[in-house]
């Protein structure tokens, strides 16, 4: 899910962010392109396998939230000569987490300044990410308006990045998730009630998964309504 969203960026003092796409564009391409093979039948007309959630699923979901492409010991060895802000930037920029231009991210003075200032103040590294838009479209999700296991895995993935940062920098990190679900509700075929309920469920999941200290859910409409 994170792969189809804009890249994350540390929050600046003026509440600005500077996301950079792989090609230098502001937002990475996420539309369904020619590589997508359309199903012969609408998935909504077919029976979808389902079962009752069981306790062992909790462990499975927790495991899925851990990237198999990140080795903390190898990372510490590779970055042992770097100062703390550079280490944090390299962690955020690791190819297990960063899917946009790693060169642009590494060389961005704005991000480096924000991380450095946070370290000087012993404050958490604040990261802003635009994500989690509920879409009533079967090519995106068969169950259109409910929080899914995929959402849980995405939330846990961010929590684990924050945990990795905390292991080298005790104040850790906080991910500010800006959901545009209510903003895009009407054109994406979702009622305002469904969009609001989705946000309530997301916030509740951060409580249930015990990650609310590191993951904060915000509604983009709350900010846009002032303009």
N, C-alpha and C positions, 0 to 999 in steps of 0.2 A: 504494500500500500504506500509506504513512504517513497517508493521509487517513482510514483506518478505525481508527486507533489513538488513544490518548489524546495530548494535546499534550505537547510537551517542556517541561521546566522546569529551571532551574539547580539544582544540588544545594546543599542548605543544610548548615550546620555540624552540625546534628543529624540529618543524613541523612533529612530530610523533604522532600517536594515538594508543590507546590500547583497541580495542573493545573486548568484552568478550561475547561469546554465552552462552546460558542457561546451556549447558553441559560443558562449558570451551573451546569450539571450537571457532575459530576466527569468523566464520560467521554462523549465525543460519540457520537451515534447511529451505529451501523455495521451494523445488521442489514439483511437484504435486505427492502426494503419493497415497496409496491405499484408503484413505478416500475420494478421488475425484471420483465422478460418471460421466463418460463420457456421453455426450448427444447422443441420437440415431441418430441425424442428425447434420451435420456440420452447426453451427449457421450462417455461411456466406451464406448458401443457403436458409435461411428463412428470411422472412420480419421482420425487427426489428422496434418496435414502436418508433416513434419519433415525436417531436413537435417543434414549434418555441420557442426560448428562450424568456421569458417575464421578465419585471422588478422585479416582486415579487420573481424570482429565486435568485436574489442577496441576499435577506434577508434569504432565505432558505439555501443557501450555507454558508453564514456567521454563521448561527446557527449550521450547521453540523460540522463546524470546531471547535466547543467547546465540549470538552469531558464531557459527563454526569457523569463520574466517579470521577471527581475532585471537591471537595468542598473547596474553598479557606478559608472560615471561620474555618472550621474544621481543615484544615491543619495548619493554624496559631495558633490555640489553642494547637494542638498536639505538635508543634515544638517551642513553646514560650520560652523554657528553653535552646534552642540551640544557638550557636553563628551564625553569618551571613553566613560564608562559609558552615557550616553544614546544615543550612536551605536551601541554594541553592542546595546543593547536594541531600538533601532529596526531594526537589521539582522535580528535574530532575529524581530522582529515584522512584517517586511515581508510583504505579502500573497502574495508568491511562496513563502513558507515557512510562514507562520502561518495556520492554517485555523480557529482558534477565536476567541474574543472578543479582538480586538486592543486594545480599550479596557481590558479587565480586565488584560491582560498588561502594558500600558504603565503602568498605575496601581498595580500590585502592589508595595508597599514591600518585601516579602520578596525578590523577584527583584532589584529595584534594589540592595538592600543587598548581596546576594551578588555581583553583578557589580562593584559599587564596591569591595568588599573584595578581590576577585581582582585588580582593576586596581592597587590600592594595594600589593599584594604582588608584582605582575608575575607572577602565576600564570595558567595557562590557565583559560579559562571552562569550567567543567564542566557539561555538559548531560545530564540523565537523560531517557531515552525508553523507554517500554514498547512493544515492537514485536517482530515476527518470531515468529509462532506457526504452526507447520506444522499444516495442517488437512487431514484425509483426507475432502474433500468436493468433488465435481466442480463445484459452483456457485462454489467459491472458486478451485480450481486442479485441472487435469486430472491433472498429475503431482503426487501428494500429498506426497511425503516427500523430494524432492530440492531443493537450492538451485537457484533459477531465475535467468534473466536479470533478472526483475523485482526479485529480491533484490539482485543486483549493482547495478542502477540506484538502488535505495533507499540502499544503502550509499554509493555514490558521491555521491548527492545530499547526504547528511550531510557527507561529506568536503568537498564544495565549499562548503557553508555555513561549515565550519571554516576553509577557505582564505580565504573572504571576510573573516572575522573577523581572521585573521592578517595580512591586508593593511593593516588599520588598527590592529591591536594584535598585535605580534610574538609574544607567548606563545601566541596562537591559542586554539583551543577543543578540547575532547575530548568526544566523544559516548559516554556510557555506555549501551549498548543492553541493556536488561533483557528477555530473552526469556522468555515464559511458556509456551514450547512443551512442556516436561516437565510443568508443572503441569496443563495442560489435555489432555495426551496421551490419557488413558483416555476421557473423555467425547467427544472429537473423533475417536475411532477410529484413534488412532496408538499403536503399541507404544512402550514405554519405550526400546527399542533404536533405533527410527526417530527418536524425538525427540532422543535423545542424539547420534545420528549427524548429525542436522540441525544441531545446535549446533556440532559438530566441523567440519562443512563451512562453516558461517558464519564461524567463526574462521579457517579456512584461506583463505577468500575474502578476508578483510581482509589476509592476508599476500600472496596472489597479486596482489591489486589494489594492493598497496603503500600501504595506508591504515591499517595497524594502529597507527600513531602517534596517529591522531585518532579511531579507532573501536574501542571495547573491548566485547566481547560477554560478557554475564553471564547466568547461569542463575538465574531467580527462585527455583527450588527450593532452591538453596544457601543463600539467605537465610531462606526460610520454614522450612527444616528445623530451625532453631534454636529454633522456637517450637511 
